[in-house]
Amino acid sequence: MFPEVLAQSGQQITHVDAKTSGALLKSRVVKAESIQPEGAAPGAKAYVHFNGPTEQLAALASGLVTLEPGAQPHPPHRHPEEEIMIVGEGTGEFFIDGVTAQVKTGDMVFAEANVLHGVKNTGETRMTFYFIKLMGKHAS
């Protein structure tokens, strides 16, 4: 499912849509304490550091997501941007294109554009993962 379909279904989700419009992102430091959490999924909070177009990309979105034990931000979904996710703490599982893999601190995940993927905290402590979504100017 696409995020907009999930939102229309009334299901509580935590998802960051990469912005393709607005002012170009500029080089800067974003302090974690200056960011407010986003999202409605129970036990799932997203903290967005950067989100918008750049000189070379149609969209770049990055930040971190915290998941309490048993939480997932949304069911598996797909989107037009490529995504890299890095597990910063905890354990869980990522579902990518029909395959589920167990992950732990330091593991990294890559999801190609439009590939079905999702994440769930299967551990007993909070899981944090960092995400970077990238969309080229000629992507569709």
DSSP file (Angstrom, degrees, kcal/mol; ACC not computed):
  #  RESIDUE AA STRUCTURE BP1 BP2  ACC     N-H-->O    O-->H-N    N-H-->O    O-->H-N    TCO  KAPPA ALPHA  PHI   PSI    X-CA   Y-CA   Z-CA
    1    1 A M              0   0    0      0, 0.0    77,-1.1     0, 0.0     3,-0.0   0.000 360.0 360.0 360.0 150.3    0.0    0.0    0.0
    2    2 A F    >>  -     0   0    0     75,-0.2     4,-2.0     1,-0.1     3,-1.0  -0.659 360.0-111.5 -89.7 152.2    1.1    3.6   -0.5
    3    3 A P  H 3> S+     0   0    0      0, 0.0     4,-2.6     0, 0.0     5,-0.2   0.853 117.3  55.2 -52.7 -39.4    1.1    5.9    2.5
    4    4 A E  H 3> S+     0   0    0      1,-0.2     4,-1.8     2,-0.2     5,-0.1   0.851 107.3  50.2 -66.2 -31.2   -1.8    8.0    1.1
    5    5 A V  H <> S+     0   0    0     -3,-1.0     4,-1.4     2,-0.2    -1,-0.2   0.904 110.2  50.4 -69.5 -41.4   -3.9    4.8    0.9
    6    6 A L  H  <>S+     0   0    0     -4,-2.0     5,-1.1     1,-0.2     4,-0.4   0.927 110.5  49.3 -60.3 -45.1   -3.0    4.0    4.5
    7    7 A A  H ><5S+     0   0    0     -4,-2.6     3,-1.2     1,-0.2    -1,-0.2   0.890 110.2  50.4 -63.1 -39.6   -3.9    7.4    5.7
    8    8 A Q  H 3<5S+     0   0    0     -4,-1.8    -1,-0.2     1,-0.2    -2,-0.2   0.754 100.5  64.8 -70.0 -23.5   -7.3    7.3    3.9
    9    9 A S  T 3<5S-     0   0    0     -4,-1.4    -1,-0.2    -3,-0.4    -2,-0.2   0.624 110.9-120.0 -74.9 -11.5   -8.0    3.9    5.5
   10   10 A G  T < 5 +     0   0    0     -3,-1.2     2,-0.2    -4,-0.4    -3,-0.1   0.439  65.0 143.8  86.6  -0.9   -8.1    5.6    8.9
   11   11 A Q      < -     0   0    0     -5,-1.1     2,-0.5     1,-0.1    -1,-0.3  -0.516  57.6-114.0 -73.1 138.6   -5.2    3.4   10.2
   12   12 A Q        +     0   0    0     -2,-0.2     2,-0.3    28,-0.1    -1,-0.1  -0.624  48.6 170.2 -75.9 122.6   -2.8    5.2   12.5
   13   13 A I        -     0   0    0     -2,-0.5    27,-2.4    28,-0.1     2,-0.5  -0.901  35.9-147.6-131.6 159.0    0.6    5.5   10.8
   14   14 A T        +     0   0    0     59,-2.7     2,-0.3    -2,-0.3    25,-0.1  -0.960  42.1 147.3-123.3 109.2    3.9    7.2   11.2
   15   15 A H        -     0   0    0     -2,-0.5     2,-0.6    31,-0.1    31,-0.1  -0.998  39.5-142.8-147.0 143.3    5.3    7.9    7.8
   16   16 A V        -     0   0    0     -2,-0.3     2,-0.5    22,-0.0    45,-0.1  -0.941  14.4-153.5-111.1 115.1    7.5   10.7    6.3
   17   17 A D        -     0   0    0     -2,-0.6     2,-0.3   -14,-0.0    -2,-0.0  -0.758  23.4-121.6 -84.3 127.7    6.6   11.7    2.7
   18   18 A A        -     0   0    0     -2,-0.5     2,-0.4    43,-0.1    43,-0.1  -0.551  26.9-130.8 -70.1 129.2    9.6   13.1    0.9
   19   19 A K        -     0   0    0     -2,-0.3    41,-0.4    41,-0.2    33,-0.1  -0.697  25.2-178.5 -87.5 129.2    8.9   16.6   -0.3
   20   20 A T        +     0   0    0     -2,-0.4     2,-0.3    39,-0.1    -1,-0.1   0.405  65.4  59.2-103.4  -0.7    9.6   17.5   -3.9
   21   21 A S  S    S+     0   0    0     32,-0.0     2,-0.2     2,-0.0    -2,-0.0  -0.790  73.1  55.0-125.1 169.3    8.6   21.1   -3.7
   22   22 A G  S    S-     0   0    0     -2,-0.3     3,-0.1    30,-0.1    30,-0.0  -0.494  92.3 -20.4 104.0-175.9    9.6   24.1   -1.7
   23   23 A A  S    S-     0   0    0     -2,-0.2     3,-0.1     1,-0.1     2,-0.1  -0.321  76.0 -98.2 -66.5 147.0   12.9   25.9   -1.2
   24   24 A L        -     0   0    0     28,-0.1    30,-0.2     1,-0.1    -1,-0.1  -0.386  44.3-103.4 -63.6 141.3   16.1   23.9   -1.9
   25   25 A L        -     0   0    0     28,-2.9     2,-0.3    -3,-0.1    30,-0.3  -0.410  37.9-150.0 -64.3 142.2   17.7   22.4    1.2
   26   26 A K        -     0   0    0     -2,-0.1     2,-0.1    28,-0.1    -1,-0.0  -0.840  26.8 -91.1-114.0 152.3   20.8   24.4    2.4
   27   27 A S  S    S+     0   0    0     -2,-0.3     2,-0.3     2,-0.0    -1,-0.0  -0.416  70.4 124.5 -61.1 130.2   23.9   23.1    4.2
   28   28 A R        -     0   0    0     -2,-0.1     2,-0.4     2,-0.0    -3,-0.0  -0.973  58.5-100.2-173.1 170.6   23.3   23.3    8.0
   29   29 A V        -     0   0    0     -2,-0.3     2,-0.6     2,-0.0    -2,-0.0  -0.908  26.2-158.2-105.1 133.8   23.3   21.5   11.3
   30   30 A V        -     0   0    0     -2,-0.4     2,-0.3    20,-0.0     5,-0.0  -0.965  14.0-140.7-113.2 118.3   20.0   20.4   12.8
   31   31 A K    >   -     0   0    0     -2,-0.6     3,-1.9     1,-0.1     4,-0.2  -0.609  10.5-134.5 -79.7 133.4   20.1   19.8   16.5
   32   32 A A  G >  S+     0   0    0     -2,-0.3     3,-1.7     1,-0.3    -1,-0.1   0.859 103.3  60.1 -55.7 -39.5   18.0   16.8   17.6
   33   33 A E  G 3  S+     0   0    0      1,-0.3    -1,-0.3     3,-0.0    -2,-0.0   0.633  97.1  61.9 -68.4 -11.3   16.5   18.7   20.6
   34   34 A S  G <  S+     0   0    0     -3,-1.9     2,-0.4     2,-0.0    -1,-0.3   0.478  87.9  90.1 -90.0  -2.1   15.0   21.2   18.1
   35   35 A I    <   -     0   0    0     -3,-1.7    14,-0.1    -4,-0.2    12,-0.0  -0.804  64.6-147.1-103.9 134.1   12.8   18.6   16.4
   36   36 A Q        -     0   0    0     -2,-0.4    12,-0.4    12,-0.1    -2,-0.0  -0.768  29.5-108.7 -92.8 140.8    9.3   17.7   17.4
   37   37 A P        -     0   0    0      0, 0.0     2,-0.3     0, 0.0    10,-0.2  -0.351  32.7-157.7 -69.6 150.2    8.2   14.1   16.8
   38   38 A E  B     +A   46   0A   0      8,-2.7     8,-2.5    -2,-0.0     2,-0.1  -0.853  38.4  68.0-121.2 158.6    5.7   13.2   14.1
   39   39 A G        -     0   0    0     -2,-0.3   -25,-0.3     6,-0.2   -27,-0.0  -0.086  51.8-133.5 114.5 153.4    3.3   10.3   13.6
   40   40 A A        +     0   0    0    -27,-2.4   -26,-0.2    33,-0.2   -28,-0.1   0.469  63.9 114.5-117.4  -8.1    0.2    8.7   15.0
   41   41 A A  S >  S-     0   0    0      3,-0.2     3,-2.0    32,-0.2   -28,-0.1  -0.472  78.9-102.4 -68.1 133.9    1.1    5.0   15.1
   42   42 A P  T 3  S+     0   0    0      0, 0.0    30,-0.4     0, 0.0    -1,-0.1  -0.346 103.0   4.4 -58.7 129.5    1.2    3.8   18.7
   43   43 A G  T 3  S+     0   0    0      1,-0.1    25,-2.5    28,-0.1     2,-0.5   0.572 108.6 105.9  75.6   9.6    4.8    3.5   20.0
   44   44 A A  E <   + B   0  67A   0     -3,-2.0     2,-0.4    23,-0.2    23,-0.2  -0.974  41.0 174.1-128.6 119.8    6.3    5.0   16.7
   45   45 A K  E     - B   0  66A   0     21,-2.1    21,-2.6    -2,-0.5     2,-0.4  -0.980  14.5-155.1-125.5 136.6    7.7    8.5   16.5
   46   46 A A  E     -AB  38  65A   0     -8,-2.5    -8,-2.7    -2,-0.4     2,-0.5  -0.919   1.7-164.0-110.8 136.6    9.5   10.0   13.5
   47   47 A Y  E     - B   0  64A   0     17,-3.3    17,-2.3    -2,-0.4     2,-0.6  -0.972  12.4-155.5-119.5 112.8   12.0   12.9   13.9
   48   48 A V  E     + B   0  63A   0     -2,-0.5    15,-0.3   -12,-0.4   -12,-0.1  -0.802  19.9 173.0 -98.8 120.2   12.7   14.6   10.5
   49   49 A H  E    S+     0   0A   0     13,-2.3     2,-0.3    -2,-0.6    14,-0.2   0.872  72.3  10.7 -89.1 -44.8   16.0   16.5   10.2
   50   50 A F  E     + B   0  62A   0     12,-1.7    12,-2.6   -25,-0.0    -1,-0.3  -0.992  61.3 164.6-136.8 142.9   15.8   17.3    6.5
   51   51 A N  E     + B   0  61A   0     -2,-0.3    10,-0.2    10,-0.2   -31,-0.1  -0.746  38.8  61.5-161.1 110.9   13.0   17.1    3.9
   52   52 A G  E    S- B   0  60A   0      8,-2.0     8,-1.8    -2,-0.2   -32,-0.1  -0.935  78.8 -51.5 161.2-179.9   12.9   18.8    0.5
   53   53 A P        -     0   0    0      0, 0.0   -28,-2.9     0, 0.0     2,-0.2  -0.392  45.5-160.7 -77.0 159.1   14.5   19.2   -2.9
   54   54 A T        -     0   0    0      3,-2.4   -28,-0.1   -30,-0.2   -30,-0.0  -0.743  39.8 -91.2-126.9 178.8   18.2   19.8   -3.3
   55   55 A E  S    S+     0   0    0    -30,-0.3     3,-0.0    -2,-0.2   -31,-0.0   0.860 127.9  25.5 -58.9 -35.5   20.3   21.2   -6.2
   56   56 A Q  S    S+     0   0    0      1,-0.0    81,-0.6    80,-0.0     2,-0.4   0.596 118.1  60.5-106.8 -14.8   20.9   17.6   -7.5
   57   57 A L  E     - C   0 136A   0     79,-0.2    -3,-2.4     1,-0.1    79,-0.2  -0.900  63.0-144.1-121.5 145.2   17.8   15.7   -6.1
   58   58 A A  E    S+     0   0A   0     77,-1.9     2,-0.3    -2,-0.4    78,-0.2   0.832  93.5   2.0 -68.1 -32.4   14.1   16.0   -6.6
   59   59 A A  E     - C   0 135A   0     76,-1.6    76,-2.3    -6,-0.1     2,-0.4  -0.974  56.5-179.5-157.6 142.0   13.7   15.0   -2.9
   60   60 A L  E     +BC  52 134A   0     -8,-1.8    -8,-2.0   -41,-0.4     2,-0.4  -0.966  11.1 175.0-139.3 124.2   15.8   14.1    0.1
   61   61 A A  E     +BC  51 133A   0     72,-2.0    72,-3.6    -2,-0.4     2,-0.3  -0.998   7.6 165.4-129.8 134.6   14.3   13.2    3.4
   62   62 A S  E     +BC  50 132A   0    -12,-2.6   -13,-2.3    -2,-0.4   -12,-1.7  -0.992  14.6 102.6-148.3 155.1   16.2   12.1    6.5
   63   63 A G  E     -BC  48 131A   0     68,-1.9    68,-2.4    -2,-0.3     2,-0.3  -0.967  55.4 -76.5 168.9-154.9   15.8   11.6   10.2
   64   64 A L  E     -BC  47 130A   0    -17,-2.3   -17,-3.3    -2,-0.3     2,-0.4  -0.968  23.3-151.5-139.4 156.0   15.2    8.9   12.8
   65   65 A V  E     -BC  46 129A   0     64,-2.8    64,-2.2    -2,-0.3     2,-0.4  -0.988   7.1-154.3-127.0 134.6   12.4    6.8   14.0
   66   66 A T  E     -BC  45 128A   0    -21,-2.6   -21,-2.1    -2,-0.4     2,-0.5  -0.927  10.7-169.5-108.5 136.0   11.9    5.3   17.5
   67   67 A L  E     -BC  44 127A   0     60,-3.2    60,-2.9    -2,-0.4   -23,-0.2  -0.987  12.8-143.8-126.2 123.8    9.9    2.2   17.9
   68   68 A E    >   -     0   0    0    -25,-2.5     3,-2.6    -2,-0.5    53,-0.3  -0.394  53.9 -62.9 -74.8 162.6    8.8    0.8   21.3
   69   69 A P  T 3  S+     0   0    0      0, 0.0    -1,-0.2     0, 0.0    53,-0.1  -0.206 126.6   9.4 -50.2 130.0    8.7   -3.0   21.7
   70   70 A G  T 3  S+     0   0    0     51,-1.6     2,-0.1     1,-0.3    52,-0.1   0.303 101.5 129.0  84.0  -8.3    6.2   -4.5   19.3
   71   71 A A    <   -     0   0    0     -3,-2.6    50,-2.7   -28,-0.2    -1,-0.3  -0.445  33.9-177.2 -84.4 152.8    5.6   -1.3   17.4
   72   72 A Q        -     0   0    0    -30,-0.4    48,-0.2    48,-0.2   -28,-0.1  -0.982  27.6-136.0-140.1 144.8    5.7   -0.7   13.7
   73   73 A P  S    S-     0   0    0      0, 0.0   -59,-2.7     0, 0.0   -32,-0.2   0.818  80.8 -28.9 -71.6 -28.7    5.3    2.7   12.0
   74   74 A H  S    S-     0   0    0     45,-0.4    45,-0.4   -61,-0.2     3,-0.1  -0.950  76.8 -79.2-173.0 162.1    3.0    1.4    9.3
   75   75 A P  S    S-     0   0    0      0, 0.0    42,-0.1     0, 0.0   -69,-0.1  -0.268  75.8 -63.1 -64.9 164.8    2.4   -1.9    7.4
   76   76 A P  S    S+     0   0    0      0, 0.0    42,-0.3     0, 0.0     2,-0.3  -0.196  71.9 165.7 -49.7 141.6    4.7   -2.7    4.5
   77   77 A H  B     -F  117   0B   0     40,-2.6    40,-2.5    38,-0.2     2,-0.3  -0.843  27.1-133.7-148.0 177.7    4.5    0.0    1.8
   78   78 A R        +     0   0    0    -77,-1.1    38,-0.1    -2,-0.3    35,-0.1  -0.975  18.0 178.4-141.2 154.8    6.3    1.3   -1.3
   79   79 A H        -     0   0    0     -2,-0.3    35,-3.2     2,-0.3    36,-0.3  -0.971  40.4-107.0-153.2 162.8    7.2    4.8   -2.5
   80   80 A P  S    S+     0   0    0      0, 0.0     2,-0.2     0, 0.0    60,-0.2   0.654  92.8  79.6 -73.7 -15.2    9.1    6.3   -5.5
   81   81 A E  S    S-     0   0    0     54,-0.1    33,-0.3    31,-0.1    -2,-0.3  -0.629  82.3-117.7 -91.0 152.6   12.2    7.3   -3.6
   82   82 A E  E     -D  134   0A   0     52,-2.6    52,-2.6    -2,-0.2     2,-0.4  -0.545  33.6-153.6 -79.1 153.5   15.0    4.9   -2.7
   83   83 A E  E     -DE 133 111A   0     28,-2.4    28,-2.9    50,-0.2     2,-0.4  -0.994  17.2-165.7-139.2 136.4   15.6    4.5    1.1
   84   84 A I  E     -DE 132 110A   0     48,-2.5    48,-2.2    -2,-0.4     2,-0.4  -0.969  12.8-170.4-114.3 133.2   18.5    3.6    3.3
   85   85 A M  E     -DE 131 109A   0     24,-2.7    24,-3.2    -2,-0.4     2,-0.5  -0.992   4.1-166.2-127.5 133.7   17.8    2.6    6.9
   86   86 A I  E     -DE 130 108A   0     44,-2.4    44,-2.9    -2,-0.4     2,-0.6  -0.977  21.0-131.2-122.2 123.7   20.5    2.2    9.6
   87   87 A V  E     +D  129   0A   0     20,-2.8    19,-3.2    -2,-0.5    42,-0.3  -0.639  25.8 177.8 -77.0 117.1   19.7    0.5   12.9
   88   88 A G  E     -     0   0A   0     40,-2.5     2,-0.3    -2,-0.6    41,-0.2   0.780  65.3  -5.0 -90.5 -31.4   21.0    2.7   15.7
   89   89 A E  E    S+D  128   0A   0     39,-1.6    39,-2.3    16,-0.1    -1,-0.3  -0.977 103.1  18.3-159.7 151.8   19.8    0.7   18.7
   90   90 A G  S    S-     0   0    0     -2,-0.3    15,-0.8    37,-0.2     2,-0.3  -0.309  73.1 -81.3  89.5-169.5   17.7   -2.3   19.5
   91   91 A T  E     +G  104   0B   0     34,-0.3    32,-1.1    13,-0.2    31,-0.4  -0.930  52.2 126.5-136.2 158.4   16.6   -5.3   17.4
   92   92 A G  E     -G  103   0B   0     11,-2.0    11,-2.8    -2,-0.3     2,-0.4  -0.937  46.3 -85.5-178.1-159.7   13.8   -5.9   15.0
   93   93 A E  E     -GH 102 120B   0     27,-2.5    27,-2.1    -2,-0.3     2,-0.4  -0.999  19.9-154.2-139.9 143.4   12.9   -7.1   11.6
   94   94 A F  E     -GH 101 119B   0      7,-2.4     7,-2.8    -2,-0.4     2,-0.5  -0.944   8.8-152.3-112.6 137.3   12.7   -5.6    8.2
   95   95 A F  E     +GH 100 118B   0     23,-2.6    23,-2.1    -2,-0.4     2,-0.4  -0.949  20.6 174.5-106.5 122.9   10.5   -7.0    5.4
   96   96 A I  E >   -GH  99 117B   0      3,-3.2     3,-1.7    -2,-0.5    21,-0.2  -0.953  63.5 -29.0-137.2 116.5   11.8   -6.3    1.9
   97   97 A D  T 3  S-     0   0    0     19,-3.4    20,-0.1    -2,-0.4     3,-0.1   0.872 128.3 -39.5  50.7  47.1   10.3   -7.6   -1.3
   98   98 A G  T 3  S+     0   0    0      1,-0.2     2,-0.4    18,-0.2    -1,-0.3   0.393 118.8 103.1  89.6  -3.1    8.9  -10.7    0.3
   99   99 A V  E <   -G   96   0B   0     -3,-1.7    -3,-3.2     2,-0.0     2,-0.5  -0.948  54.9-153.6-118.7 133.2   11.8  -11.5    2.6
  100  100 A T  E     -G   95   0B   0     -2,-0.4     2,-0.4    -5,-0.2    -5,-0.2  -0.903  15.2-173.8-104.6 130.7   11.9  -10.9    6.4
  101  101 A A  E     -G   94   0B   0     -7,-2.8    -7,-2.4    -2,-0.5     2,-0.3  -0.978  23.0-127.3-126.2 136.2   15.4  -10.3    7.9
  102  102 A Q  E     -G   93   0B   0     -2,-0.4     2,-0.3    -9,-0.2    -9,-0.2  -0.608  33.5-169.5 -76.6 139.7   16.3  -10.0   11.6
  103  103 A V  E     -G   92   0B   0    -11,-2.8   -11,-2.0    -2,-0.3     2,-0.3  -0.915  12.4-179.2-132.7 158.4   18.3   -6.8   12.4
  104  104 A K  E >   -G   91   0B   0     -2,-0.3     3,-2.5   -13,-0.2   -17,-0.3  -0.879  50.0 -45.0-144.5 175.6   20.3   -5.4   15.3
  105  105 A T  T 3  S+     0   0    0    -15,-0.8   -17,-0.2    -2,-0.3     3,-0.1  -0.150 125.3  21.6 -47.0 129.7   22.3   -2.3   16.1
  106  106 A G  T 3  S+     0   0    0    -19,-3.2    -1,-0.3     1,-0.3   -18,-0.1   0.182  90.4 127.3  95.5 -15.9   24.7   -1.4   13.2
  107  107 A D    <   -     0   0    0     -3,-2.5   -20,-2.8   -20,-0.1     2,-0.4  -0.423  44.7-151.7 -74.0 151.8   22.8   -3.2   10.5
  108  108 A M  E     -E   86   0A   0    -22,-0.2     2,-0.4    -3,-0.1   -22,-0.2  -0.960   6.9-161.8-128.8 143.8   21.9   -1.3    7.3
  109  109 A V  E     -E   85   0A   0    -24,-3.2   -24,-2.7    -2,-0.4     2,-0.4  -0.959   2.1-162.9-126.7 140.7   19.0   -1.8    4.9
  110  110 A F  E     -E   84   0A   0     -2,-0.4     2,-0.5   -26,-0.2   -26,-0.2  -0.995   4.0-170.8-124.1 128.0   18.5   -0.6    1.4
  111  111 A A  E     -E   83   0A   0    -28,-2.9   -28,-2.4    -2,-0.4     3,-0.1  -0.975  18.8-137.2-118.2 119.2   15.0   -0.5   -0.3
  112  112 A E    >   -     0   0    0     -2,-0.5     3,-1.6   -30,-0.2   -31,-0.1  -0.207  43.1 -73.3 -64.6 163.0   14.9    0.3   -4.0
  113  113 A A  T 3  S+     0   0    0      1,-0.3    -1,-0.2   -33,-0.1   -31,-0.1  -0.336 117.7   7.1 -57.8 137.2   12.3    2.6   -5.3
  114  114 A N  T 3  S+     0   0    0    -35,-3.2     2,-0.5   -33,-0.3    -1,-0.3   0.626  93.3 135.4  64.3  18.4    8.8    1.1   -5.4
  115  115 A V    <   -     0   0    0     -3,-1.6   -36,-0.2   -36,-0.3    -1,-0.2  -0.842  62.6-112.2 -96.3 132.2    9.8   -2.1   -3.6
  116  116 A L        +     0   0    0     -2,-0.5   -19,-3.4   -38,-0.1     2,-0.3  -0.427  53.0 156.0 -63.3 127.5    7.5   -3.2   -0.8
  117  117 A H  E     +FH  77  96B   0    -40,-2.5   -40,-2.6   -21,-0.2     2,-0.3  -0.989  14.5 164.6-153.4 158.0    9.2   -2.8    2.6
  118  118 A G  E     - H   0  95B   0    -23,-2.1   -23,-2.6    -2,-0.3     2,-0.3  -0.972  18.6-140.0-164.9 171.1    8.4   -2.4    6.3
  119  119 A V  E     - H   0  94B   0    -45,-0.4   -45,-0.4    -2,-0.3     2,-0.3  -0.985  11.7-177.6-143.0 149.2    9.9   -2.6    9.8
  120  120 A K  E     - H   0  93B   0    -27,-2.1   -27,-2.5    -2,-0.3     2,-0.8  -0.987  29.9-123.5-147.3 140.0    8.8   -3.8   13.2
  121  121 A N        +     0   0    0    -50,-2.7   -51,-1.6    -2,-0.3   -29,-0.3  -0.761  33.0 169.1 -81.4 113.2   10.5   -3.8   16.6
  122  122 A T        +     0   0    0     -2,-0.8   -30,-0.2   -31,-0.4    -1,-0.2   0.332  48.6  92.2-104.9   4.0   10.6   -7.4   17.7
  123  123 A G  S    S-     0   0    0    -32,-1.1   -53,-0.3     2,-0.2     4,-0.1  -0.175  83.3-115.0 -90.2-174.8   12.9   -6.8   20.7
  124  124 A E  S    S+     0   0    0    -55,-0.1     2,-0.3     2,-0.1    -1,-0.1   0.417  94.4  52.3-101.6  -2.1   12.3   -6.0   24.4
  125  125 A T  S    S-     0   0    0    -34,-0.1   -34,-0.3   -57,-0.1    -2,-0.2  -0.791 102.2 -69.8-126.4 171.1   13.8   -2.5   24.3
  126  126 A R        -     0   0    0     -2,-0.3     2,-0.4   -36,-0.1   -58,-0.2  -0.317  44.4-148.1 -61.2 142.1   13.3    0.5   22.1
  127  127 A M  E     -C   67   0A   0    -60,-2.9   -60,-3.2   -37,-0.2     2,-0.4  -0.940  12.2-169.7-111.3 135.2   14.6    0.3   18.5
  128  128 A T  E     +CD  66  89A   0    -39,-2.3   -40,-2.5    -2,-0.4   -39,-1.6  -0.988   5.9 178.3-122.7 134.4   15.9    3.4   16.7
  129  129 A F  E     -CD  65  87A   0    -64,-2.2   -64,-2.8    -2,-0.4     2,-0.3  -0.999  19.9-140.1-134.9 145.6   16.7    3.5   13.0
  130  130 A Y  E     -CD  64  86A   0    -44,-2.9   -44,-2.4    -2,-0.4     2,-0.4  -0.764  21.5-159.9 -96.6 143.5   17.9    6.4   10.9
  131  131 A F  E     -CD  63  85A   0    -68,-2.4   -68,-1.9    -2,-0.3     2,-0.4  -0.950  15.9-173.3-128.7 148.8   16.5    6.8    7.4
  132  132 A I  E     -CD  62  84A   0    -48,-2.2   -48,-2.5    -2,-0.4     2,-0.5  -0.954   9.3-167.5-137.4 117.3   17.6    8.6    4.3
  133  133 A K  E     -CD  61  83A   0    -72,-3.6   -72,-2.0    -2,-0.4     2,-0.4  -0.907   8.1-173.2-107.5 133.3   15.2    8.8    1.3
  134  134 A L  E     -CD  60  82A   0    -52,-2.6   -52,-2.6    -2,-0.5     2,-0.4  -0.987  10.4-178.7-130.8 133.9   16.5    9.9   -2.1
  135  135 A M  E     -C   59   0A   0    -76,-2.3   -77,-1.9    -2,-0.4   -76,-1.6  -0.975  22.6-135.4-133.0 120.1   14.7   10.7   -5.3
  136  136 A G  E >   -C   57   0A   0     -2,-0.4     3,-1.5   -79,-0.2   -79,-0.2  -0.220  29.0-108.0 -65.6 161.3   16.6   11.7   -8.5
  137  137 A K  T 3  S+     0   0    0    -81,-0.6    -1,-0.1     1,-0.3   -80,-0.1   0.732 119.4  42.9 -65.5 -21.6   15.3   14.6  -10.5
  138  138 A H  T 3  S+     0   0    0      2,-0.0    -1,-0.3     0, 0.0     2,-0.1   0.183  87.1 122.6-111.3  17.4   14.2   12.2  -13.3
  139  139 A A    <         0   0    0     -3,-1.5   -58,-0.1     1,-0.1    -4,-0.0  -0.360 360.0 360.0 -74.8 157.6   12.6    9.5  -11.1
  140  140 A S              0   0    0    -60,-0.2    -1,-0.1    -2,-0.1   -59,-0.1   0.318 360.0 360.0-146.1 360.0    9.0    8.4  -11.4
